């Protein structure tokens, strides 16, 4: 870290290069801020610098309500709702919606199912179930392409509740059954 004078000068200039790397605590108010906070610059004798928001909080300072230092870059809160979407996608990828429903997924994320649906619509233009179905189809396509497993086993391993549901999904998306899909793959490989 640089010396106090360099940190204070960067804070005085509201230097965005320091945002998330250093946190400014003001002794007279008991508040800590990001270096880009638009508040009036306090006197240098009233300022103390910390490397993390946690360190400032541990020292007894509370976060500024204006610049929200706990949401500075490199903190998970900086990404906002994208963090929730990324966690949900990871859970869906691992089969969370293959074994249970959207309400259970939302509970695991600590939010309501309606809010989860809104976040998916906002960030992905699809519902959690549509994303899960797309992932199941991709898994099934890979299994059909790379293995000789029977269709019912492919359906189960891909996350479908039955071969009939997988067949209906393939028919709706591709206009043909999984077995026809497998045959067309075999023809393109041999030609």
C-alpha positions in Angstrom: 0.0 0.0 0.0 1.0 3.6 -0.6 1.7 6.0 2.2 -1.1 8.0 3.9 -0.4 11.2 1.9 -0.8 9.3 -1.4 -4.0 7.6 -0.3 -5.5 10.9 1.0 -4.6 12.6 -2.3 -6.3 9.9 -4.3 -9.3 10.2 -2.0 -9.4 14.0 -2.4 -9.3 13.6 -6.2 -12.1 10.9 -6.1 -9.7 8.6 -8.0 -11.8 5.6 -9.4 -8.6 3.5 -9.7 -8.7 3.1 -5.9 -12.3 2.1 -5.7 -12.6 -1.3 -4.1 -8.9 -1.3 -3.2 -9.0 1.1 -0.2 -11.8 2.3 2.1 -11.8 5.6 3.9 -13.0 5.8 7.5 -13.9 9.2 9.0 -13.2 9.2 12.7 -15.6 12.1 13.5 -18.7 10.5 11.9 -17.9 6.8 12.5 -18.7 6.1 8.8 -16.5 4.6 6.1 -16.7 5.3 2.4 -15.4 4.4 -1.0 -12.7 6.7 -2.3 -15.1 7.9 -5.0 -17.8 9.0 -2.5 -19.2 12.4 -3.4 -19.3 13.7 0.2 -17.3 16.7 1.3 -13.6 15.7 1.8 -12.9 15.5 5.6 -9.7 16.8 7.1 -6.8 14.5 6.8 -6.4 14.2 10.6 -10.0 12.7 10.8 -9.3 10.0 8.1 -8.1 6.5 8.4 -7.6 4.0 5.5 -8.5 0.3 5.4 -7.8 -2.4 2.8 -11.3 -3.9 3.1 -14.8 -3.0 4.1 -14.7 -5.8 6.7 -11.6 -4.3 8.3 -13.3 -0.9 8.6 -16.4 -2.5 10.1 -14.3 -4.5 12.5 -12.7 -1.2 13.6 -16.2 0.0 14.5 -17.1 2.1 11.5 -20.5 1.8 9.7 -21.0 1.9 5.9 -21.9 5.2 4.2 -25.5 5.2 3.0 -24.5 7.3 0.0 -21.7 5.4 -1.7 -22.5 1.9 -0.2 -18.9 0.8 0.3 -20.0 -2.8 1.1 -20.9 -3.0 -2.6 -17.6 -1.7 -3.9 -16.0 -3.4 -6.9 -14.6 -6.9 -6.2 -17.4 -7.5 -3.6 -20.2 -9.9 -4.5 -22.8 -7.2 -3.9 -21.2 -5.1 -6.7 -22.6 -7.5 -9.2 -26.1 -7.1 -7.6 -28.7 -9.4 -9.0 -26.3 -11.0 -11.4 -24.7 -12.8 -8.4 -28.1 -14.4 -7.7 -28.6 -15.4 -11.3 -25.1 -16.9 -11.5 -25.8 -18.9 -8.3 -29.2 -20.1 -9.7 -27.6 -21.1 -13.0 -24.9 -23.1 -11.2 -27.6 -24.9 -9.2 -29.7 -25.6 -12.3 -26.6 -26.9 -14.1 -26.1 -29.3 -11.2 -29.7 -30.5 -11.6 -31.5 -28.5 -9.0 -34.7 -28.3 -11.1 -34.3 -31.9 -12.3 -35.0 -33.1 -8.7 -37.3 -30.3 -7.4 -39.3 -27.2 -8.4 -38.6 -23.5 -8.8 -39.9 -22.7 -5.2 -37.2 -25.0 -3.7 -34.6 -23.4 -5.9 -35.7 -19.9 -4.8 -35.6 -21.1 -1.1 -32.0 -22.2 -1.6 -31.2 -18.8 -3.0 -33.0 -17.0 -0.1 -35.5 -15.2 -2.3 -39.1 -15.8 -3.5 -40.0 -17.8 -6.6 -41.8 -14.7 -8.2 -38.7 -12.6 -7.7 -36.5 -15.4 -9.1 -38.8 -15.5 -12.2 -38.5 -11.7 -12.6 -34.7 -11.8 -12.3 -34.5 -14.6 -15.0 -36.8 -12.6 -17.3 -34.7 -9.5 -16.8 -31.3 -11.0 -17.3 -32.0 -14.0 -19.5 -35.4 -13.5 -21.2 -36.3 -17.0 -20.1 -37.8 -18.7 -17.0 -35.8 -21.0 -14.7 -37.7 -23.9 -16.1 -36.9 -22.9 -19.7 -33.2 -22.7 -18.8 -33.3 -26.1 -17.1 -35.1 -27.7 -20.1 -32.5 -26.2 -22.5 -29.7 -27.7 -20.3 -31.5 -31.1 -20.3 -31.7 -31.1 -24.1 -28.0 -30.2 -24.4 -27.1 -33.0 -22.0 -29.3 -35.4 -23.9 -27.8 -34.4 -27.3 -24.3 -35.0 -25.9 -25.3 -38.4 -24.6 -27.0 -39.3 -27.9 -23.9 -38.2 -29.8 -21.2 -39.6 -27.6 -22.7 -42.9 -26.2 -24.7 -45.9 -27.3 -26.9 -45.8 -24.2 -30.6 -46.7 -24.6 -33.0 -43.8 -25.0 -34.7 -44.3 -21.6 -31.3 -44.2 -19.8 -30.2 -41.1 -21.8 -33.5 -39.4 -20.7 -32.8 -40.2 -17.1 -29.2 -39.1 -17.1 -30.1 -35.9 -18.9 -32.5 -35.0 -16.2 -35.9 -35.8 -17.9 -38.5 -37.6 -15.8 -39.2 -40.1 -18.6 -38.2 -41.0 -22.1 -41.7 -39.9 -23.2 -41.0 -36.4 -21.9 -37.7 -36.2 -23.7 -39.2 -37.5 -26.9 -42.0 -34.8 -26.7 -39.3 -32.1 -26.0 -37.2 -33.2 -29.0 -40.2 -33.3 -31.2 -41.2 -29.8 -30.3 -37.7 -28.3 -30.6 -36.2 -30.4 -33.5 -39.3 -31.8 -35.2 -38.0 -35.4 -34.7 -37.5 -38.0 -32.0 -34.3 -38.6 -30.1 -33.7 -41.9 -32.0 -34.1 -40.1 -35.3 -31.7 -37.5 -34.0 -29.2 -40.2 -33.2 -29.6 -41.8 -36.6 -29.0 -38.5 -38.4 -25.8 -38.0 -36.3 -24.6 -41.5 -37.4 -25.3 -40.7 -41.1 -23.3 -37.5 -40.9 -20.4 -39.2 -39.3 -20.2 -42.0 -41.9 -20.6 -39.8 -44.9 
